[in-house]
Amino acid sequence: MRSPAWRPATLPAGGLLLFVSLAGWWIDQPLFFAAWLSAWWFCLGVVLGATANGWLHTLTGGAWGELLWPSTRQLQRRLPWVLLLFLPMLLGIHVVYPWSADPQGWLASMDHPAFQQHWFDLRFFGLRLVAYALLWAWMARAGRVRQPGRAAAMMALHTLVTSLAAVDLLMSLVPAWSSSVFGWLALMGQMTAGAAASILLAALGGAAPRPAREAPPVWRDLGNLLLMFVLVQAYLQFMQFLIIWAENLPREISWFVPRLQTGWSAVGLALVLLQFAAPLLALLWRSNKDRPRRLACIAGGLLAMQAVDAAWLVVPSVQAQGFGAWWQLPLVFGGMALLLFGQLDPRPQTDRRPSGAAWQEPANG
C-alpha cells in the first residue's frame, strides 16, 4: 500500500521543530537539555517497551502478539536513530547533572557512601552509557525471540540494564534522593508506551482479522494488556508517594517538592486523571476494548500522557520554575517524535493473516 502523501513531510517538519527548539540553548540551557533528555527518554521507552512486550508474548502466548509484531519490528528499527539523538546531551552533562563537575566532592558533602562516589565518577558514568547503548542495540537487533528461555533471559537483562539507566540518567538529576521503586516505574512506563504505540499502529492499519463468534476478539486481549499496565503503574506511583509522604524526611521529599509546590502540581493532577483514572474507567468497558477505533483513542491518549510523564520525571528535577518549559517541551517532543516515528506505516503487512480456523475476515464497517 502506498504511504499517505503527508508522510514524507514529517522528516523536514520534525527537523524544523528541533531547529526552532535550539533557541532554548541560548535562552535557558538547563531547560533545553532537560527537555531534550525527557523527549529522548520517551522515544527510547516507546521502542524498548514495544520490544519487551514482544518477549512477554513469547512467554505467555496468545494471538495479540501476532497482531502487534509488524508494528514492533518497525519500532525496533528506529533504535539506532534514537541512540544517536542522545549525543547532544553529552554537551549538557555539566549543565543538568549537579554532581558531574566534582562527583566525589558533591556526594561527600551529602554524606553519601563511598560506593556512590565511585559510581558517579564521570568516566565510569560514560562507560556505563556506552554499555547501555550497545546492549539495547543488541537486544533490538535480535528481532523476534520465539524461545521462551531466551525471551526470559532477554527480559531479565532488559530489566537490569534499563533500571540502571533510569537511575543514572533520571534519578541522579537529584543526587540527594533515592527510591528503590524508581527503576520499576521507568520500566512500566516504557512497557505502557510501547504497548500503546503498537496498538495504535495496529488499529490505524485496520487489517486485523476477527475471531469467530465463540472466541473473544484479539482487541479485548490488547485492551486487557493496557489495563494491566495502567494498574501496575498506578500502584507503583502511589506506593512510592505514600512511603515518602509517611517518612517526610528532607532528603526523601526533595524529589516531590519541586513537583507539588510549583506549577508542575497541575501536571501531576493531569497525570492522575488522564494517565490513570480515565484510561482505567474506559478499559473497564468491554465495548471499548472490542472496537479497534475506540481502543486506538485510548492507546493514543495513554501514549500522549506517557510523554507528559517523561517530562514530569525529568524537567522539575532540573528547573521547576519559569514558563519556558511550556513552549520548549512541545517543540522538542514534537520534533523528535516526527523524526523518529513519522515514517511508520500503520499497515506494513496487510496481506498476512494469523493461521487457524478460528480467524475470519473483518466485516465491512
C-alpha positions as CSV (number, residue, x, y, z in Angstrom):
1,M,0.0,0.0,0.0
2,R,1.3,3.4,-0.9
3,S,2.1,5.7,2.1
4,P,-0.1,8.8,2.6
5,A,1.1,11.9,0.8
6,W,1.8,13.8,4.1
7,R,4.2,11.2,5.5
8,P,7.4,12.3,3.6
9,A,6.9,15.8,5.0
10,T,7.3,14.5,8.6
11,L,11.1,14.5,8.4
12,P,11.5,18.2,7.4
13,A,8.8,19.1,9.9
14,G,10.5,17.3,12.7
15,G,13.8,18.8,11.8
16,L,12.3,22.3,11.7
17,L,10.8,21.9,15.1
18,L,14.1,20.7,16.6
19,F,15.9,23.6,14.9
20,V,13.5,26.1,16.4
21,S,13.9,24.5,19.8
22,L,17.6,25.3,19.6
23,A,16.6,28.9,20.7
24,G,16.4,27.4,24.2
25,W,20.1,26.7,24.0
26,W,20.8,30.5,24.2
27,I,17.8,31.4,26.3
28,D,17.9,28.7,29.1
29,Q,20.5,25.9,28.7
30,P,19.4,23.8,31.7
31,L,15.8,23.8,30.5
32,F,16.8,23.0,26.9
33,F,18.8,19.9,27.9
34,A,16.1,18.8,30.4
35,A,13.5,19.0,27.6
36,W,15.8,17.1,25.3
37,L,16.5,14.4,27.8
38,S,12.8,13.9,28.6
39,A,11.8,13.7,25.0
40,W,14.7,11.3,24.3
41,W,13.7,9.1,27.2
42,F,10.1,8.9,26.0
43,C,11.2,7.9,22.4
44,L,13.6,5.3,23.8
45,G,10.8,4.0,26.0
46,V,8.4,3.5,23.1
47,V,11.0,1.3,21.3
48,L,12.2,-0.6,24.3
49,G,8.7,-1.1,25.7
50,A,7.4,-2.5,22.4
51,T,10.4,-4.9,22.2
52,A,9.8,-6.0,25.8
53,N,6.2,-6.7,25.1
54,G,7.3,-9.0,22.3
55,W,9.3,-11.0,24.8
56,L,6.3,-11.0,27.1
57,H,4.2,-12.5,24.3
58,T,6.7,-15.3,23.8
59,L,6.4,-16.2,27.5
60,T,2.6,-16.0,27.6
61,G,1.4,-16.8,24.1
62,G,-1.9,-15.6,22.5
63,A,-2.9,-14.0,19.3
64,W,-2.3,-10.5,20.4
65,G,1.4,-10.7,19.9
66,E,0.9,-11.7,16.3
67,L,-1.1,-8.6,15.6
68,L,1.5,-6.3,17.2
69,W,4.6,-7.8,15.8
70,P,4.8,-5.8,12.5
71,S,4.5,-2.6,14.4
72,T,7.0,-3.8,17.0
73,R,9.5,-4.6,14.3
74,Q,9.2,-1.2,12.7
75,L,9.8,0.5,16.1
76,Q,12.8,-1.7,16.7
77,R,14.4,-0.4,13.5
78,R,14.3,3.1,14.9
79,L,16.5,2.3,17.9
80,P,19.9,3.3,16.2
81,W,18.5,6.7,15.4
82,V,17.1,7.1,18.9
83,L,20.5,6.3,20.4
84,L,22.2,8.9,18.0
85,L,19.8,11.6,19.3
86,F,21.3,11.2,22.7
87,L,24.6,12.7,21.5
88,P,23.6,16.4,22.1
89,M,23.1,15.5,25.7
90,L,26.9,15.0,26.0
91,L,27.3,18.8,25.7
92,G,24.9,19.3,28.7
93,I,26.2,16.8,31.2
94,H,27.7,19.5,33.4
95,V,24.5,21.6,32.9
96,V,21.8,19.2,34.2
97,Y,23.8,16.8,36.5
98,P,24.9,18.7,39.6
99,W,27.4,16.0,40.6
100,S,29.2,15.9,37.3
101,A,31.7,18.7,37.9
102,D,33.0,17.2,41.1
103,P,31.3,13.8,41.8
104,Q,33.3,12.9,44.9
105,G,33.2,16.3,46.5
106,W,29.4,16.7,45.8
107,L,28.4,13.3,47.1
108,A,30.8,13.5,50.1
109,S,29.1,16.8,51.1
110,M,25.7,14.9,51.0
111,D,27.1,12.1,53.2
112,H,26.7,9.5,50.5
113,P,28.6,6.2,50.8
114,A,32.0,5.8,49.1
115,F,30.4,3.4,46.7
116,Q,28.2,6.1,45.2
117,Q,31.1,8.5,45.0
118,H,32.9,6.0,42.7
119,W,29.7,5.0,40.9
120,F,29.2,8.7,39.7
121,D,32.8,9.1,38.6
122,L,32.3,10.8,35.2
123,R,34.5,8.3,33.3
124,F,32.7,5.3,34.8
125,F,29.4,7.1,34.0
126,G,30.3,7.4,30.4
127,L,31.4,3.8,30.1
128,R,28.0,2.7,31.5
129,L,26.2,4.8,29.0
130,V,28.1,3.2,26.1
131,A,27.4,-0.3,27.6
132,Y,23.6,0.5,27.9
133,A,23.5,1.7,24.3
134,L,25.3,-1.4,23.0
135,L,23.1,-3.8,25.0
136,W,19.9,-2.0,23.9
137,A,21.0,-2.2,20.2
138,W,21.9,-5.8,20.5
139,M,18.5,-6.7,22.1
140,A,16.6,-4.8,19.5
141,R,18.7,-6.3,16.7
142,A,17.8,-9.8,17.9
143,G,14.3,-9.1,16.5
144,R,11.6,-11.7,17.3
145,V,12.5,-14.2,20.0
146,R,10.5,-17.4,19.8
147,Q,12.2,-19.5,22.5
148,P,10.7,-18.9,26.0
149,G,14.0,-19.4,27.7
150,R,15.8,-16.9,25.6
151,A,12.9,-14.5,26.0
152,A,13.1,-14.7,29.8
153,A,16.8,-14.1,29.7
154,M,16.3,-11.0,27.4
155,M,13.6,-9.7,29.7
156,A,15.8,-10.1,32.8
157,L,18.7,-8.4,31.0
158,H,16.4,-5.6,29.9
159,T,15.1,-5.1,33.4
160,L,18.6,-4.8,34.8
161,V,20.0,-2.5,32.1
162,T,17.1,-0.2,31.9
163,S,16.7,0.1,35.7
164,L,20.3,1.1,36.0
165,A,20.0,3.6,33.1
166,A,16.9,5.2,34.8
167,V,19.0,5.6,38.0
168,D,21.9,7.1,36.1
169,L,20.1,9.3,33.7
170,L,16.9,10.4,35.6
171,M,17.2,9.7,39.3
172,S,20.7,11.2,39.6
173,L,19.3,14.6,38.5
174,V,18.5,14.9,42.2
175,P,21.6,13.3,43.8
176,A,20.3,13.6,47.4
177,W,17.2,11.5,46.6
178,S,16.9,7.8,46.0
179,S,14.0,5.4,45.5
180,S,14.1,1.6,45.3
181,V,10.9,1.6,43.1
182,F,12.1,4.2,40.6
183,G,13.6,1.7,38.2
184,W,10.4,-0.4,38.1
185,L,8.4,2.8,37.5
186,A,10.6,3.6,34.5
187,L,10.2,0.0,33.2
188,M,6.4,0.1,33.5
189,G,6.2,3.4,31.8
190,Q,8.2,2.0,28.9
191,M,6.0,-1.1,28.7
192,T,2.9,1.1,28.7
193,A,4.3,3.4,26.0
194,G,5.4,0.5,23.8
195,A,2.1,-1.3,24.0
196,A,0.1,1.9,23.4
197,A,2.2,2.8,20.3
198,S,2.0,-0.7,18.8
199,I,-1.8,-1.0,19.5
200,L,-2.3,2.5,17.9
201,L,-0.4,1.5,14.8
202,A,-2.2,-1.8,14.5
203,A,-5.6,-0.2,15.0
204,L,-4.9,2.5,12.4
205,G,-3.9,-0.2,9.9
206,G,-7.3,-1.7,10.1
207,A,-6.1,-5.0,8.8
208,A,-6.7,-7.1,11.9
209,P,-8.9,-10.2,11.5
210,R,-11.7,-11.0,13.8
211,P,-12.1,-14.3,15.6
212,A,-15.2,-16.5,15.4
213,R,-18.1,-15.5,17.5
214,E,-17.4,-18.1,20.2
215,A,-13.9,-16.7,20.8
216,P,-13.2,-13.2,22.3
217,P,-11.7,-10.7,19.8
218,V,-8.0,-10.1,19.9
219,W,-8.6,-6.4,20.6
220,R,-10.0,-7.4,24.0
221,D,-6.7,-9.0,24.9
222,L,-4.9,-5.9,23.9
223,G,-7.2,-3.8,26.0
224,N,-6.7,-6.0,29.0
225,L,-2.9,-5.7,28.4
226,L,-3.2,-1.9,28.6
227,L,-5.4,-2.2,31.6
228,M,-2.8,-4.3,33.4
229,F,-0.1,-1.8,32.7
230,V,-2.2,1.1,33.9
231,L,-3.0,-0.6,37.1
232,V,0.6,-1.7,37.8
233,Q,2.0,1.8,37.0
234,A,-0.6,3.5,39.2
235,Y,0.1,1.1,42.1
236,L,3.9,1.8,41.9
237,Q,3.4,5.5,41.7
238,F,1.0,5.5,44.7
239,M,3.2,3.3,46.8
240,Q,6.3,5.5,46.2
241,F,4.4,8.6,47.1
242,L,2.8,7.0,50.2
243,I,6.1,5.8,51.6
244,I,7.8,9.2,51.0
245,W,4.9,11.1,52.4
246,A,4.8,8.9,55.5
247,E,8.5,9.3,56.2
248,N,8.5,13.1,55.5
249,L,12.3,13.3,55.5
250,P,14.1,16.3,53.8
251,R,16.2,14.0,51.6
252,E,13.2,11.9,50.6
253,I,10.8,14.8,49.8
254,S,13.5,16.6,47.7
255,W,12.1,14.9,44.5
256,F,8.4,15.8,45.2
257,V,8.7,19.3,46.5
258,P,9.5,20.9,43.1
259,R,6.6,18.9,41.6
260,L,4.0,19.6,44.1
261,Q,4.8,23.2,45.2
262,T,5.2,24.8,41.8
263,G,3.2,25.0,38.6
264,W,4.0,21.3,38.0
265,S,1.4,20.4,40.5
266,A,-1.2,20.9,37.7
267,V,0.8,18.4,35.6
268,G,0.7,15.9,38.4
269,L,-3.1,16.3,38.7
270,A,-3.4,15.8,35.0
271,L,-1.4,12.6,35.2
272,V,-3.6,11.2,38.0
273,L,-6.8,12.0,35.9
274,L,-5.7,11.2,32.4
275,Q,-2.9,8.7,32.8
276,F,-4.6,6.5,35.4
277,A,-8.3,7.3,36.2
278,A,-9.7,8.0,32.7
279,P,-8.0,5.0,31.0
280,L,-8.9,2.7,33.9
281,L,-12.5,3.6,33.6
282,A,-12.5,3.4,29.8
283,L,-10.8,0.0,29.8
284,L,-13.3,-1.5,32.2
285,W,-15.9,-1.4,29.4
286,R,-15.7,-4.4,27.2
287,S,-17.2,-2.5,24.3
288,N,-14.3,-0.1,24.3
289,K,-11.8,-2.9,24.1
290,D,-13.6,-4.9,21.4
291,R,-13.7,-2.0,19.0
292,P,-10.3,-1.1,17.4
293,R,-11.2,2.6,16.8
294,R,-12.1,3.1,20.5
295,L,-9.1,1.2,21.7
296,A,-6.9,3.3,19.3
297,C,-8.2,6.5,21.0
298,I,-7.4,5.1,24.5
299,A,-4.0,4.0,23.3
300,G,-3.3,7.4,21.7
301,G,-4.3,9.1,24.9
302,L,-2.1,6.9,27.0
303,L,0.9,7.5,24.7
304,A,0.4,11.2,25.0
305,M,0.3,11.0,28.8
306,Q,3.4,8.9,28.8
307,A,5.2,11.8,27.1
308,V,3.8,14.1,29.8
309,D,5.1,11.6,32.4
310,A,8.6,11.7,30.9
311,A,8.6,15.5,31.2
312,W,7.4,15.2,34.8
313,L,10.2,12.8,35.6
314,V,13.0,15.0,34.2
315,V,12.2,18.7,33.9
316,P,11.3,19.6,37.5
317,S,14.5,17.9,38.7
318,V,16.5,20.4,36.7
319,Q,14.4,23.6,36.7
320,A,10.9,23.7,38.2
321,Q,10.2,27.4,38.0
322,G,9.5,29.5,34.9
323,F,7.4,29.3,31.8
324,G,10.0,28.2,29.3
325,A,9.0,24.5,29.6
326,W,5.6,25.2,28.2
327,W,7.0,26.2,24.8
328,Q,10.2,24.2,24.8
329,L,8.8,20.8,25.6
330,P,6.2,20.7,22.7
331,L,8.9,21.7,20.2
332,V,11.4,19.1,21.3
333,F,8.8,16.3,21.8
334,G,7.1,17.1,18.5
335,G,10.3,17.3,16.5
336,M,11.9,14.2,17.9
337,A,8.7,12.1,17.5
338,L,8.2,13.3,13.9
339,L,11.8,12.5,13.0
340,L,11.7,9.0,14.6
341,F,8.2,7.8,14.1
342,G,6.6,10.0,11.4
343,Q,7.5,7.5,8.7
344,L,5.9,4.5,10.4
345,D,3.5,2.6,8.2
346,P,0.3,1.5,10.1
347,R,-0.3,-1.2,7.5
348,P,3.1,-2.9,6.9
349,Q,1.9,-6.4,6.3
350,T,-1.8,-6.3,5.3
351,D,-1.5,-9.5,3.3
352,R,-0.8,-11.7,6.3
353,R,-3.3,-13.3,8.5
354,P,-2.9,-15.4,11.6
355,S,-3.3,-19.0,10.8
356,G,-6.1,-21.2,12.3
357,A,-9.7,-21.9,11.6
358,A,-10.9,-19.5,14.3
359,W,-10.0,-16.5,12.2
360,Q,-12.0,-14.8,9.5
361,E,-12.0,-11.6,7.6
362,P,-13.4,-8.5,9.3
363,A,-16.9,-7.4,8.4
364,N,-17.4,-4.2,6.5
365,G,-17.7,-1.1,8.5
